[in-house]
């Protein structure tokens, strides 16, 4: 149950900590403000592509956004095989 609460609280906290409006973040995600608002309050589950874009935008890990870790720092990217 705690994971469910955290994943919605975290996107709201990150937005507020940076002084952003829901409209600003919604525009970055290419969704309507109402849709983004529903992500924040947990009415809608946000799709994986939204989670990835939010993680990149805020510079945090996907694991942090979904509540699997309390460490916001993303893992370093490894080299891809050629």
C-alpha beads as a LAMMPS data file, in Angstrom:
LAMMPS data file: protein, C-alpha beads

82 atoms
81 bonds

1 atom types
1 bond types

-500.0 500.0 xlo xhi
-500.0 500.0 ylo yhi
-500.0 500.0 zlo zhi

Masses

1 110.0

Atoms # bond

1 1 1 0.000 0.000 0.000
2 1 1 2.821 2.429 0.791
3 1 1 4.184 2.104 -2.761
4 1 1 0.826 3.167 -4.200
5 1 1 0.809 6.335 -2.112
6 1 1 4.420 7.242 -2.863
7 1 1 4.255 7.025 -6.613
8 1 1 1.626 9.746 -6.776
9 1 1 3.032 11.901 -3.995
10 1 1 6.463 11.908 -5.564
11 1 1 5.490 13.432 -8.890
12 1 1 3.549 16.128 -7.063
13 1 1 6.397 16.827 -4.629
14 1 1 8.959 17.038 -7.427
15 1 1 6.765 19.485 -9.333
16 1 1 6.092 21.696 -6.307
17 1 1 9.752 21.642 -5.173
18 1 1 10.725 23.071 -8.552
19 1 1 7.983 25.701 -8.539
20 1 1 6.246 24.263 -11.595
21 1 1 2.547 24.296 -12.389
22 1 1 0.586 21.255 -13.451
23 1 1 0.042 23.003 -16.797
24 1 1 3.806 23.329 -17.361
25 1 1 4.468 19.650 -16.679
26 1 1 1.415 18.608 -18.702
27 1 1 2.699 20.577 -21.705
28 1 1 6.090 18.892 -21.431
29 1 1 4.347 15.504 -21.399
30 1 1 2.001 16.486 -24.253
31 1 1 -1.107 15.752 -22.177
32 1 1 -3.914 17.957 -20.922
33 1 1 -3.587 19.566 -17.495
34 1 1 -6.612 17.592 -16.311
35 1 1 -4.933 14.330 -17.305
36 1 1 -1.762 15.273 -15.452
37 1 1 -3.799 16.261 -12.406
38 1 1 -5.367 12.803 -12.423
39 1 1 -1.881 11.234 -12.508
40 1 1 -0.917 13.246 -9.419
41 1 1 -3.949 12.259 -7.369
42 1 1 -3.896 8.622 -8.443
43 1 1 -7.121 8.560 -10.457
44 1 1 -5.185 7.547 -13.587
45 1 1 -2.147 5.310 -13.717
46 1 1 0.458 6.981 -15.825
47 1 1 1.855 4.991 -18.754
48 1 1 5.461 3.846 -18.901
49 1 1 6.472 6.486 -21.447
50 1 1 5.215 9.189 -19.062
51 1 1 7.175 7.669 -16.172
52 1 1 10.343 7.666 -18.269
53 1 1 9.834 11.273 -19.434
54 1 1 9.180 12.435 -15.858
55 1 1 12.293 10.634 -14.603
56 1 1 14.418 12.274 -17.298
57 1 1 12.809 15.685 -16.754
58 1 1 13.406 15.661 -12.995
59 1 1 16.733 13.786 -13.134
60 1 1 15.527 10.950 -10.907
61 1 1 15.234 7.209 -11.374
62 1 1 12.084 5.456 -12.499
63 1 1 12.450 3.286 -9.380
64 1 1 12.197 6.440 -7.268
65 1 1 9.066 7.650 -9.061
66 1 1 7.245 4.357 -8.569
67 1 1 8.325 3.964 -4.946
68 1 1 10.768 1.064 -5.272
69 1 1 13.559 3.100 -3.689
70 1 1 13.908 6.213 -1.595
71 1 1 17.109 7.157 -3.455
72 1 1 16.221 9.635 -6.210
73 1 1 19.582 9.472 -8.019
74 1 1 19.327 7.448 -11.235
75 1 1 21.722 4.600 -11.914
76 1 1 24.588 5.447 -14.247
77 1 1 23.917 4.379 -17.784
78 1 1 26.045 1.488 -18.961
79 1 1 27.639 1.124 -22.335
80 1 1 25.502 -0.638 -24.876
81 1 1 26.888 -3.584 -26.785
82 1 1 27.602 -2.898 -30.438

Bonds

1 1 1 2
2 1 2 3
3 1 3 4
4 1 4 5
5 1 5 6
6 1 6 7
7 1 7 8
8 1 8 9
9 1 9 10
10 1 10 11
11 1 11 12
12 1 12 13
13 1 13 14
14 1 14 15
15 1 15 16
16 1 16 17
17 1 17 18
18 1 18 19
19 1 19 20
20 1 20 21
21 1 21 22
22 1 22 23
23 1 23 24
24 1 24 25
25 1 25 26
26 1 26 27
27 1 27 28
28 1 28 29
29 1 29 30
30 1 30 31
31 1 31 32
32 1 32 33
33 1 33 34
34 1 34 35
35 1 35 36
36 1 36 37
37 1 37 38
38 1 38 39
39 1 39 40
40 1 40 41
41 1 41 42
42 1 42 43
43 1 43 44
44 1 44 45
45 1 45 46
46 1 46 47
47 1 47 48
48 1 48 49
49 1 49 50
50 1 50 51
51 1 51 52
52 1 52 53
53 1 53 54
54 1 54 55
55 1 55 56
56 1 56 57
57 1 57 58
58 1 58 59
59 1 59 60
60 1 60 61
61 1 61 62
62 1 62 63
63 1 63 64
64 1 64 65
65 1 65 66
66 1 66 67
67 1 67 68
68 1 68 69
69 1 69 70
70 1 70 71
71 1 71 72
72 1 72 73
73 1 73 74
74 1 74 75
75 1 75 76
76 1 76 77
77 1 77 78
78 1 78 79
79 1 79 80
80 1 80 81
81 1 81 82
